[in-house]
Amino acid sequence: MKRSALVFGLAIASVTQVFSQSENSAVPDYTVPVTRQLLHDKINKQQTLLLGSDGKADNSFVIDNNESASRVATSAITSKVDWLEYEIESNAKIDNRMKAGYLAGIVDILSHMRTGWLKKEVNPTHFDQIIALYKKLIEANQEKGSLIPYISYFPYDIAYTATLPRILEENPSYKEIKDIVLLKYCRQYPSKTFQKLVSYPDAPAADSLIKAVGRQYPEQLYSYAQGYDKLANKIRSIKNDDFVKTVVDLSQQKSGQMYFPFLDNLVKGKISIAQLDAAKDDRYKYYRLLVNTQLDYVQRALNGDTAIGFRELTNRLEKKASDDFIMEINGLHESPDAVRFKCIQPLNAQELYYLAVLTDGLIYTSSYTHGVYPLMMKKINDRGDSLLLSVHFDHYRKFISQAAAYNTLKNFFTTFKSENDARDLMTAFVSSLEKSKGLEDGVDVADSYASVYETLPDLAGQMLRNIRRGLDANRSSRNKRGVAIYNILYKLFLSADSSNNINLTKELGIPPVYTVPFKNLTNEKGEVISQMFFYGDEDGQMDFDIFVRTFSADPNWKVDQSNSNFIVAKSVKGAPVYVYVNRPLPKVEDGDSKAQNAMEQYMEDHNLSPTITFHRGHSYHAPTSVGYITPTSRIVFMGSCGGFNLIDSILKKSSDAHIITSKQTGYRDINLPFIRILLETLRDQHDIDWMPFWKEFREKAHVTGLEDYIPPYKNLGALFIKAYKKEMGEDDL
């Protein structure tokens, strides 16, 4: 380990000090042959595009809230690249062909740095090391030496980007470099390993990666084993691993996906294909078998035995809960309860419990409060403590958070045999959060507090005291993660009482919670650029037509419909505000995607970085819209069902986004007033002040369902994620 650390240190030093003598001085004048002038022009263009990709087309690259890192990144893009161009041209030992190759490599590197950081695939704080490493690789390549020592200890994004230039393919070590970079990629993105192996099925590490990653992501192993390419043949050729063989066998069966959630028990012989065949075509039998297996796997996990495919089982259970039951009762929301909730009557309390907790963000408020919750309590004989015991407290934090959001928590606690048991449960609810994997448990605790504070003030006080105890305990044990989690929750909870005068921006280092300054939404020209996504189903087409008619009829706006893939609503008075809106194209195969991609490409080509993103569509379209969110987005309006996974995905795209979601379905009579008020406020060059904004919004959208829309300042879960990532430095890759 000591030797590895020493080698690592030397490798870093040898790269990062490459520019030490020249980086702060001006590049000398030099002559560029006309045959290579175009390459230098391309480099200049890529430098300009990269500098402008932070949302401001100027001479600096800004990494939010990090002045030092911004300065280093800007220097890498500008002076260090300029110096590298000069050193390539002025080095007499490099022939003309190689010079052209190295310069073309800079173009490729800068282009990937730009697209990569926007897609969260390249860490912008690594720009300096990427350029420095490429310079070192050029020097080593000129000496005919191996490039391996220089890339081995760098993370994937640095090693991959610096080795992109095709000229390096001539180096004898290049093939081995590709293998090393592949392993780095698979370590950093294990969930994308099989996708990557499609291009490298004959890599030396392919067999071991298939076996190891297959156990982490067995459903992917199953899917890729069904293919007809080289990777599928590689997977099917593995005969010395019982787990891989079982998955391969399932992949060759017609109903393999139905069997798949029970993979661990199949491998262990605890269940047979015949038993699964008897249940797979009956939604009640199959769902019941999923629930019973979930409870079995939870019990095993409590005993230290985690079943392979546990995550996939839960995912399938979630899908069946949604597709077979929740979508049906949601869709019948205008029908009498006897009709609406008929399909869930045969389910027992535990099966109803999983319907609720696994469809958070999808289940309608009325589906929960009128159907699932009361029926579940009836079937457990109104004993909430017995219910949680019967499910081994699986997902109990989600259940409590959900009950708080739907105002059933108070009722739930009245069903406990002892008040002490309820207090003990809430103590456990906020305890040991530092031991949880990921952030979802912390988000559930954060999201529950606003409702508890309003309806159960005594319980809110208890939660606050327990959070304080957790903070003190983690400070005593010097647990950095624990201190971050509990300090953030403590400050968030204190801020619910305005008399505490808690400034979350100052206390937690996150952007303003209650306001979005107008200047934060404009580019260097003073323009506000926004993007809106529609989808080609019947509702999407209708909403799109209403949007076009509404803004076409407004004298303050003009709608440009000249493009076949998208339209642009432009303000003609006040501040320049632009809304780029894709056309919903249902009659064209994959029309929505084509229109959206064309719009995004146009915006990228014209250096138009959106600061506002609107999603206009059903919840199942939401992930597609989220995929188009950029790091420059400061306001994200979903107008459809929310939930932890959606919020977390948005914040991974833009850590500073103010997010508006709905706990239920989105309504055009709510969405359109919100959009109008927001755009008019910006056209008048005013800051977005959420509290008065929300008051005006309520007055103009006084329809059923508005109570399920969550303003950014009440979205404590999103604030928790933002603050945690800031504190732990996880804004970076």
Beta strands, then each sheet from edge to edge (+ up, - down):
strand 1: 515-516
strand 2: 528-533
strand 3: 557-560
strand 4: 566-571
strand 5: 577-582
strand 6: 612-615
strand 7: 635-641
strand 8: 658-662
strand 9: 688-689
strand 10: 709-710
sheet 1: 1+ 9-
sheet 2: 3+ 4- 5+ 2+ 6+ 7+ 8+ 10-
end
